[in-house]
Structure formats: structure tokens, C-alpha cells
């Protein structure tokens, strides 16, 4: 498990202003395997799905991201990042953003993929008819014992020396207003937003939470409280001015680089997310879920692998993260033939792995990240780390 620098903000929407206050700082635990895993699950269910293309995306993403060993900070190959096309930068930023969002969900709400479902707003089950299909909406929907919490992932490249800005950007204020309106239209639905910063000094994230006493316990445990943190206020109905576009469509703002994810990017991302065992007992309108069909397509197109996990045949292969030079780590993207037995929780998995590798198992999809200098873990090692004792 690696970390990124995190700032936590609470905001309150009260006519005629929105007040945002910094309430905590600390290190957010982020699993590289989980981050890559979320990207591997990002699919448009209306398009052709092939294991080879998913593996190519995984290899590319893992080549840009690197770590300084277990417990070290998560970093991006900044030189390669800035030299890449806007499309590649957007891909890396979007994938990182979704990974940070799920990491924040784990840290703030004790969300556990083995116990609580997670859905994309672009691929909700047919039984969830209480959400509008079009218009503004967040990215992910966390199902928790206390109710559903929506999550929004955003990100931006920082060309300046300072990784995080001292004052809010117009895009942040606009998105907070959009989410507040979405929440009000859905009976004050709970939500939060993560905003990833990528710069020459590393990766950081701002987490925005609506002011609510439900978050106080998590803040006290996870982050150092800021007694005199930064605060900013802006009108609820602040007029939005679209700045004139510069060369190649770039907008001349206080930052020379435009947002990495324009409004249409994360709004149109199709993300399939597996339903954990604890949630499969809930009735749904579609017994063969969209997620199940997509995972089966990955399994059907994956290469044969003479291996089993707890007696369950596995397909897939290891790939070095060497798209930008010598690989620092290698990634296994694998698909199980059937649903595995109950899985161990994330903290238990980390303790069992003892820093030898990072692994993520959601439903039938398995992602493992290891150092390229170390031999791959055996299937028995993976079984002992990932699966709960019988």
C-alpha cells in the first residue's frame, strides 16, 4: 500500500454563499493494484471488449505510475507525462482519479469491496430506477450500511512548483455547485468529491465533504485536524464565464494547463464494477448482470493459463510495465472461471502479503502488482493472501 498527500475540506451550501473550510491533512493510503484494477474494469458495455486491449491499457498506466516500495509515496513519471499527448494525460489522470476516489471511500467510510457493493452511475442495475438517466451525475455509487454515498472523481495537472493550489480554481467551485444541485434533486443525497493533482513533485488529492457530523469520526482518526485551515466562500449562483480558447483549445486561466478531464470525460466513462458476495443475495431485475457479461467477455478473450486459484481455473498473463523504459514492476491481469470463495478484507490482505506484492480481487477479476526485481508469487501465495480461511 502506497500513499498520496491528502487535504480534506468540508463545505456548506447556504444561500447565498458556499463556504469551504480545510479541516484536515494527512497521507491517504492508495493501493496501486486497486488503482490499476479500477481501470481494468472501465468498459463501455456497448463496444467490443477484448482482453488484449485491457492488458495494453494496464501496461500503459503501470508504466506511468511508480512507487518507492511498500508504504512509499505514489508517483508519476512526470517527464513522460508532460511529453505525452492530452489524450494520454487524460487517461492517466482519469484512471488515477477513480483510484483515489475508491481509496478515499475506504478511508472515510470504511468501505470494503468484500462487504459493500460499488456501482458506476453509467451502469446501474435495472432495479435502481430512482436516479435520473441524463444530465449531471457523479461517477461512482458506494453502498454502505448507513445508505448510499455518491462519489465524483476529478483531476488536473499542475505545472507550477507547488503541487496543490492555495486558492480554489473555477472548475472546483463549478463542480461543487453541480453536485449540490444533483444532491438536492435526489432528496439531499450524500456525496463527496476527490480532486487529484499531478505535478513534478508527485501526486496529491483534495477530498471535499459536505458538512455533516457523520464524517467527524473518520476525520479524527485518519487525518490531522486543521484548527485554522484555509477557508473560501463564493456565491451559490456565481455566474460562470467561459474564458476564450487559446491555441489548440487550451483555456488561458491562472494555470496554463487546462483541466485533465473536461466535463464530458468522466461523465461518459463507462465503468463496470463487480458486485461483492454480500450483495449478490439482493434481488435485481437482471439475473445475468451487465458486470457478469463483461467479465465473461474478458475471460473468453484472455490467454490460457495453466493455473488455478483455490481450484478455480484462471486465464491471463503477467505483463511488464515497460512502455517508457525498464520496468519497475509487473502486473498480472487475470480472470477466474467462476466466482471465488469469500475474500479477505483489504487490511487483512495487506498484512498477509507483508509487502511482497499488492493484490486486488473483485469478483472474478484479479490484479496483482509486484516488483520486477522479485519473482512472481505462487498461486498458493495468492490464495493464502486473498481468500478467507474455509
C-alpha positions as CSV (number, residue, x, y, z in Angstrom):
1,X,0.0,0.0,0.0
2,X,1.4,3.4,-1.0
3,X,0.3,6.9,0.0
4,X,-0.5,10.3,-1.5
5,X,-0.7,13.7,0.2
6,X,-4.3,14.5,1.1
7,X,-6.2,17.6,2.2
8,X,-9.7,17.2,3.5
9,X,-12.3,20.0,3.1
10,X,-15.8,20.4,4.4
11,X,-18.3,22.6,2.6
12,X,-21.7,24.0,3.4
13,X,-24.2,25.3,0.8
14,X,-26.3,28.1,2.3
15,X,-28.0,30.7,0.2
16,X,-26.5,33.0,-0.9
17,X,-22.9,31.5,-0.5
18,X,-21.0,28.3,-0.4
19,X,-18.4,28.1,2.4
20,X,-15.5,25.6,2.1
21,X,-13.1,25.0,5.0
22,X,-9.9,22.9,5.2
23,X,-10.3,20.6,8.2
24,X,-7.5,18.0,7.9
25,X,-4.3,16.9,6.3
26,X,-2.5,13.6,6.1
27,X,-1.5,10.7,4.0
28,X,-4.1,8.7,2.1
29,X,-3.3,5.0,1.6
30,X,-3.6,4.1,-2.0
31,X,-3.2,0.6,-3.4
32,X,-1.5,0.5,-6.9
33,X,-3.2,-2.8,-7.6
34,X,-6.6,-1.3,-6.7
35,X,-6.0,1.7,-8.9
36,X,-5.0,-0.4,-11.9
37,X,-7.9,-2.8,-11.1
38,X,-10.4,0.0,-11.4
39,X,-9.1,1.0,-14.8
40,X,-9.2,-2.7,-16.0
41,X,-12.9,-2.6,-15.1
42,X,-13.6,0.5,-17.1
43,X,-15.6,-0.7,-20.1
44,X,-18.2,0.6,-22.4
45,X,-20.7,-2.2,-22.5
46,X,-21.9,-1.2,-26.0
47,X,-18.4,-1.7,-27.5
48,X,-16.3,-4.7,-28.3
49,X,-14.4,-5.9,-25.2
50,X,-11.1,-7.8,-25.6
51,X,-8.6,-8.8,-23.0
52,X,-5.6,-7.7,-25.2
53,X,-6.7,-4.1,-25.2
54,X,-7.3,-4.1,-21.5
55,X,-3.9,-5.5,-20.9
56,X,-2.4,-2.8,-23.1
57,X,-4.1,-0.1,-21.1
58,X,-2.9,-1.7,-17.8
59,X,0.6,-1.9,-19.1
60,X,0.5,1.8,-20.1
61,X,-0.9,3.0,-16.9
62,X,1.5,1.0,-14.8
63,X,4.4,2.4,-16.8
64,X,3.5,6.0,-15.8
65,X,2.9,5.2,-12.2
66,X,5.6,4.0,-9.9
67,X,6.4,3.6,-6.2
68,X,9.3,3.8,-3.8
69,X,8.4,0.4,-2.3
70,X,5.7,-0.6,0.1
71,X,4.5,2.3,2.1
72,X,6.2,4.9,-0.1
73,X,4.6,7.8,-2.0
74,X,2.8,7.1,-5.2
75,X,4.5,8.9,-8.1
76,X,4.0,9.6,-11.8
77,X,6.8,9.7,-14.4
78,X,6.3,13.5,-14.7
79,X,8.7,14.0,-17.6
80,X,7.0,11.3,-19.7
81,X,3.6,12.6,-18.5
82,X,4.2,16.2,-19.7
83,X,5.6,15.0,-23.0
84,X,2.6,12.9,-23.7
85,X,-0.5,13.9,-25.7
86,X,-3.5,15.3,-24.0
87,X,-5.4,12.1,-24.6
88,X,-2.7,10.0,-22.7
89,X,-2.5,12.5,-19.9
90,X,-6.3,12.4,-19.6
91,X,-6.3,8.6,-19.5
92,X,-3.7,8.6,-16.7
93,X,-5.5,11.3,-14.7
94,X,-8.9,9.7,-15.1
95,X,-7.6,6.3,-14.0
96,X,-5.7,7.8,-11.1
97,X,-8.8,9.9,-10.1
98,X,-11.1,6.8,-9.9
99,X,-8.4,5.0,-7.8
100,X,-8.2,8.0,-5.4
101,X,-11.9,8.1,-5.1
102,X,-12.2,4.5,-4.0
103,X,-9.2,4.9,-1.7
104,X,-11.0,7.9,-0.1
105,X,-14.2,5.8,0.3
106,X,-12.2,3.1,2.1
107,X,-10.5,5.7,4.4
108,X,-13.6,7.9,5.2
109,X,-16.5,5.4,5.2
110,X,-14.6,2.1,5.9
111,X,-16.0,0.9,2.5
112,X,-14.9,-2.7,1.9
113,X,-15.3,-4.2,-1.5
114,X,-15.8,-7.6,0.1
115,X,-18.9,-6.4,2.0
116,X,-20.4,-3.4,0.2
117,X,-21.3,-3.1,-3.5
118,X,-19.9,-0.3,-5.7
119,X,-21.6,0.8,-9.0
120,X,-20.9,3.2,-11.8
121,X,-23.7,5.7,-12.5
122,X,-23.3,4.7,-16.1
123,X,-24.0,1.1,-15.4
124,X,-26.6,0.9,-12.6
125,X,-28.6,-2.2,-12.1
126,X,-32.2,-2.1,-13.5
127,X,-33.6,-2.2,-10.0
128,X,-32.2,1.3,-9.3
129,X,-34.7,3.4,-11.0
130,X,-34.6,6.3,-8.6
131,X,-31.8,8.1,-10.4
132,X,-32.2,10.3,-13.4
133,X,-30.6,8.8,-16.5
134,X,-29.2,12.0,-18.1
135,X,-27.8,15.3,-17.0
136,X,-25.3,16.0,-14.3
137,X,-24.4,13.0,-12.1
138,X,-21.4,11.7,-10.1
139,X,-19.1,8.8,-11.1
140,X,-19.5,6.1,-8.5
141,X,-22.1,4.9,-6.0
142,X,-20.9,3.4,-2.8
143,X,-23.4,1.2,-1.0
144,X,-22.9,1.4,2.8
145,X,-24.9,0.2,5.8
146,X,-25.9,3.8,6.5
147,X,-27.1,4.4,3.0
148,X,-25.7,5.2,-0.4
149,X,-22.9,7.7,-0.9
150,X,-22.1,9.1,-4.4
151,X,-18.6,9.9,-5.4
152,X,-17.1,12.3,-8.0
153,X,-13.6,11.9,-9.4
154,X,-11.7,14.9,-11.0
155,X,-8.1,15.8,-11.6
156,X,-5.7,18.4,-13.0
157,X,-2.0,18.7,-14.0
158,X,0.0,21.3,-12.0
159,X,2.8,22.9,-14.0
160,X,3.8,25.2,-11.1
161,X,6.4,24.2,-8.4
162,X,3.7,23.9,-5.8
163,X,1.7,20.6,-6.1
164,X,-1.6,21.9,-4.6
165,X,-3.0,25.4,-5.1
166,X,-3.6,27.7,-2.2
167,X,-6.9,29.1,-3.6
168,X,-9.7,27.3,-5.4
169,X,-10.0,27.0,-9.1
170,X,-13.1,27.9,-11.0
171,X,-13.6,24.3,-12.1
172,X,-13.7,23.1,-8.5
173,X,-16.3,25.7,-7.5
174,X,-18.4,24.9,-10.5
175,X,-18.4,21.2,-9.8
176,X,-19.3,21.6,-6.2
177,X,-22.3,23.7,-7.3
178,X,-23.2,21.0,-9.8
179,X,-23.1,18.2,-7.2
180,X,-25.0,20.3,-4.7
181,X,-27.8,20.7,-7.2
182,X,-27.7,17.0,-8.1
183,X,-27.9,16.1,-4.4
184,X,-30.9,18.5,-3.8
185,X,-32.7,16.9,-6.8
186,X,-32.3,13.5,-5.2
187,X,-33.6,14.2,-1.7
188,X,-30.3,15.6,-0.3
189,X,-28.3,12.5,-1.4
190,X,-25.0,12.0,0.4
191,X,-21.9,12.7,-1.8
192,X,-18.3,13.7,-1.8
193,X,-15.6,14.6,-4.4
194,X,-11.9,13.8,-4.8
195,X,-9.7,16.1,-6.9
196,X,-6.3,14.7,-7.9
197,X,-3.3,16.9,-8.6
198,X,-0.4,15.6,-10.7
199,X,2.9,17.6,-10.7
200,X,6.6,17.3,-10.9
201,X,6.8,16.7,-7.1
202,X,4.3,13.8,-7.1
203,X,0.6,13.2,-6.7
204,X,-1.8,14.7,-4.2
205,X,-5.6,14.8,-3.7
206,X,-8.2,17.2,-2.2
207,X,-11.2,15.5,-0.7
208,X,-14.4,17.6,-0.4
209,X,-17.1,16.5,2.1
210,X,-20.5,18.2,2.7
211,X,-20.6,19.4,6.3
212,X,-22.1,16.6,8.3
213,X,-21.4,15.1,11.7
214,X,-21.3,11.7,10.1
215,X,-17.8,12.5,8.8
216,X,-16.3,13.7,12.0
217,X,-15.2,10.3,13.4
218,X,-13.3,9.4,10.3
219,X,-11.6,12.8,10.2
220,X,-10.4,12.4,13.8
221,X,-8.9,9.0,13.1
222,X,-7.4,9.4,9.6
223,X,-6.1,13.0,9.4
224,X,-4.5,15.7,11.5
225,X,-7.2,18.2,12.3
226,X,-6.6,21.7,11.0
227,X,-7.8,24.2,13.7
228,X,-7.1,27.2,11.4
229,X,-7.3,25.8,7.9
230,X,-7.9,27.8,4.8
231,X,-11.4,28.9,4.1
232,X,-13.1,30.3,1.0
233,X,-16.5,31.5,0.1
234,X,-18.3,32.0,-3.2
235,X,-21.8,32.8,-4.3
236,X,-24.2,29.8,-4.7
237,X,-25.3,31.1,-8.1
238,X,-21.9,32.5,-9.2
239,X,-22.0,33.5,-12.9
240,X,-19.9,31.2,-15.0
241,X,-17.8,32.9,-17.6
242,X,-16.2,30.7,-20.3
243,X,-12.8,32.1,-21.0
244,X,-11.7,32.5,-24.6
245,X,-9.9,29.5,-26.0
246,X,-6.2,29.7,-26.7
247,X,-4.2,27.7,-29.2
248,X,-5.2,24.1,-29.6
249,X,-8.3,24.7,-27.5
250,X,-6.4,25.5,-24.3
251,X,-8.0,27.9,-21.9
252,X,-5.9,30.8,-20.6
253,X,-6.6,30.6,-16.8
254,X,-4.4,31.0,-13.8
255,X,-2.9,27.6,-14.7
256,X,-1.6,27.3,-18.3
257,X,-2.7,23.7,-18.4
258,X,-6.5,23.1,-18.9
259,X,-8.3,20.5,-16.8
260,X,-7.2,17.0,-17.5
261,X,-10.8,15.7,-17.5
262,X,-13.2,18.0,-19.3
263,X,-16.8,17.8,-18.2
264,X,-17.6,15.1,-20.8
265,X,-14.8,12.8,-19.9
266,X,-15.8,11.3,-16.5
267,X,-19.4,11.8,-17.2
268,X,-19.3,9.5,-20.2
269,X,-16.8,6.9,-18.8
270,X,-18.5,3.5,-18.7
271,X,-17.2,1.7,-15.6
272,X,-18.2,-1.9,-14.8
273,X,-17.7,-2.8,-11.2
274,X,-18.3,-6.3,-9.7
275,X,-20.9,-6.9,-7.1
276,X,-19.4,-8.5,-3.9
277,X,-20.7,-11.7,-2.4
278,X,-22.6,-9.9,0.3
279,X,-24.6,-8.0,-2.2
280,X,-25.4,-10.9,-4.6
281,X,-28.3,-12.0,-2.4
282,X,-30.2,-8.8,-3.1
283,X,-32.8,-9.3,-5.9
284,X,-32.1,-7.5,-9.2
285,X,-34.0,-7.0,-12.3
286,X,-31.3,-8.7,-14.4
287,X,-30.0,-12.0,-13.0
288,X,-27.2,-12.0,-15.5
289,X,-25.7,-8.7,-14.6
290,X,-24.0,-6.4,-17.0
291,X,-20.9,-6.8,-15.0
292,X,-21.1,-10.6,-15.2
293,X,-21.4,-10.4,-19.0
294,X,-18.4,-8.1,-19.3
295,X,-16.2,-10.2,-17.1
296,X,-17.2,-13.3,-19.1
297,X,-16.1,-11.5,-22.3
298,X,-12.7,-10.8,-20.7
299,X,-12.4,-14.4,-19.7
300,X,-13.3,-15.7,-23.1
301,X,-10.6,-13.5,-24.8
302,X,-7.9,-13.9,-22.2
303,X,-5.0,-16.3,-23.0
304,X,-5.0,-19.8,-21.4
305,X,-3.0,-20.1,-18.2
306,X,-2.1,-23.4,-16.7
307,X,-3.1,-22.3,-13.2
308,X,-5.9,-22.4,-10.6
309,X,-6.8,-20.3,-7.6
310,X,-8.5,-22.5,-5.0
311,X,-9.3,-25.0,-7.7
312,X,-10.8,-22.3,-9.9
313,X,-9.2,-22.2,-13.5
314,X,-7.6,-18.8,-14.3
315,X,-6.8,-17.1,-17.6
316,X,-4.5,-14.2,-18.1
317,X,-0.8,-13.3,-18.1
318,X,1.8,-11.1,-16.5
319,X,2.9,-8.0,-18.3
320,X,5.9,-5.8,-17.6
321,X,5.3,-2.1,-17.1
322,X,8.0,-1.2,-19.6
323,X,6.2,1.2,-22.1
324,X,8.5,4.1,-21.0
325,X,11.7,2.1,-20.3
326,X,12.9,-0.6,-18.0
327,X,10.0,-2.0,-15.9
328,X,10.0,-1.2,-12.2
329,X,7.1,-3.6,-11.6
330,X,5.0,-6.2,-13.4
331,X,1.2,-6.6,-13.4
332,X,-1.0,-9.7,-13.6
333,X,-4.4,-9.1,-15.1
334,X,-6.3,-12.4,-14.7
335,X,-9.9,-13.6,-14.8
336,X,-11.3,-16.6,-12.9
337,X,-13.6,-19.1,-14.5
338,X,-16.1,-18.9,-11.6
339,X,-16.9,-16.7,-8.6
340,X,-14.2,-17.4,-5.9
341,X,-14.9,-18.2,-2.2
342,X,-15.3,-15.4,0.3
343,X,-12.4,-12.9,0.1
344,X,-10.3,-11.4,2.8
345,X,-10.7,-7.7,3.6
346,X,-8.1,-5.2,2.4
347,X,-6.3,-4.8,5.7
348,X,-6.1,-8.5,6.2
349,X,-4.7,-8.9,2.7
350,X,-2.0,-6.3,3.2
351,X,-0.9,-7.9,6.5
352,X,-0.7,-11.3,4.9
353,X,1.2,-10.1,1.8
354,X,3.9,-8.4,4.1
355,X,4.9,-6.1,1.2
356,X,5.8,-8.9,-1.2
357,X,3.2,-7.9,-3.7
358,X,-0.1,-5.9,-3.9
359,X,-3.2,-7.8,-5.0
360,X,-6.8,-6.9,-5.6
361,X,-9.6,-9.5,-6.2
362,X,-13.1,-8.3,-7.0
363,X,-15.5,-11.0,-8.1
364,X,-13.8,-12.9,-10.9
365,X,-11.2,-10.3,-11.8
366,X,-7.7,-10.4,-10.2
367,X,-5.0,-7.8,-10.4
368,X,-1.5,-8.3,-8.9
369,X,1.4,-5.8,-8.8
370,X,4.9,-6.9,-7.9
371,X,8.4,-5.5,-8.1
372,X,10.1,-6.5,-11.4
373,X,13.2,-7.5,-9.3
374,X,11.3,-10.1,-7.4
375,X,9.9,-13.5,-8.6
376,X,6.1,-13.7,-9.1
377,X,4.1,-15.0,-6.1
378,X,2.9,-18.6,-6.4
379,X,-0.8,-19.3,-6.8
380,X,-0.7,-20.8,-3.3
381,X,0.7,-17.5,-2.0
382,X,-2.2,-15.6,-3.7
383,X,-4.7,-18.0,-2.3
384,X,-3.4,-17.6,1.2
385,X,-3.4,-13.8,0.9
386,X,-6.6,-13.2,-0.9
387,X,-9.1,-15.7,0.3
388,X,-10.6,-16.1,3.8
389,X,-9.9,-19.4,5.6
390,X,-12.5,-22.1,4.9
